[in-house]
Structure formats: structure tokens, C-alpha cells
Amino acid sequence: MKLVFEKELYSLMYQFEIEMLAHEKLGRDLGNLLMSFLKEDPKPWVWPIVLPLLSPWDCPVEVDPNEGIDLPIFAP
């Protein structure tokens, strides 16, 4: 049980030390801005895929008409 509290205390002290160092080196405003970005949980960025709208008359599957032309008709 002591080990759990010790790990949490160590991480809290480490975060406090980084915050004090940021305030010392960057000033209070930029230090607070930096810490607000560091405290934010990372979220994956999803690339928006822009697909052209299909016409009801278009086939949504693309088929290469030349696919398989170089293959022999009969297997040896």
C-alpha cells in the first residue's frame, strides 16, 4: 500500500517540479500555457477523408479490366 502512495507522490512532485521550472524559465503566463497543453490528454487526430459523392448510376466498385491478361489460360 505504501508503494502505491509513494509512486503517486513521486509523480506529483515531478509534475510540480516541471511546473516550477516552466514558470522560472518561460514566465508565469507561458508556463501556465505550456502546463495546460501538457495536462491535456492526447487524442488521436482523424484525417477527414473526402470522397466524391457517387451518382446512383455509377458503380461503387472499381474493377481493372486488364487484370489477369498476362496470366496463361491453362495452368501447366
C-alpha positions in Angstrom: 0.0 0.0 0.0 2.9 2.3 0.8 4.3 1.7 -2.6 1.1 3.0 -4.3 1.2 6.2 -2.4 4.9 6.6 -2.9 4.5 6.3 -6.7 1.7 8.9 -6.7 3.7 11.2 -4.5 6.7 10.9 -6.7 4.7 11.7 -9.9 3.0 14.6 -8.2 6.4 16.0 -7.1 7.8 15.5 -10.5 4.9 17.4 -12.1 5.3 20.2 -9.6 9.0 20.4 -10.3 8.3 20.7 -14.1 5.7 23.3 -13.5 8.1 25.4 -11.3 10.8 25.1 -13.9 8.5 26.2 -16.7 7.4 29.2 -14.6 11.0 30.1 -13.9 12.3 29.8 -17.5 9.3 30.9 -19.5 7.4 33.2 -17.1 4.1 32.7 -15.4 1.8 33.1 -18.5 3.8 30.9 -20.9 4.5 28.4 -18.2 0.8 28.1 -17.4 0.0 27.7 -21.2 2.7 25.0 -21.5 1.3 23.1 -18.5 -2.2 23.3 -19.8 -1.0 21.6 -23.0 0.9 19.0 -21.1 -2.0 18.2 -18.8 -4.4 17.7 -21.7 -4.8 14.0 -22.6 -3.6 13.2 -26.1 -6.4 12.4 -28.6 -5.8 10.7 -31.9 -6.4 13.0 -34.9 -8.6 11.5 -37.5 -7.8 12.6 -41.1 -11.0 13.6 -42.8 -11.3 11.5 -45.9 -13.1 13.5 -48.6 -14.8 11.1 -51.1 -16.7 12.4 -54.1 -20.4 11.7 -53.9 -21.3 8.8 -56.1 -24.0 9.1 -58.7 -26.8 6.5 -58.5 -25.7 5.4 -62.0 -22.0 4.9 -61.1 -20.7 1.5 -59.9 -19.1 2.0 -56.5 -16.6 -0.9 -57.1 -13.6 -0.2 -59.4 -12.6 -3.2 -61.5 -9.4 -3.1 -63.5 -10.4 -4.5 -67.0 -6.8 -5.5 -67.7 -6.4 -7.5 -64.6 -5.3 -11.1 -65.3 -4.5 -10.6 -69.0 -0.8 -11.7 -68.6 -1.8 -14.9 -67.0 -1.8 -18.1 -69.0 -5.2 -19.5 -69.9 -4.3 -23.1 -68.8 -2.1 -24.0 -65.9 1.0 -26.1 -66.9 
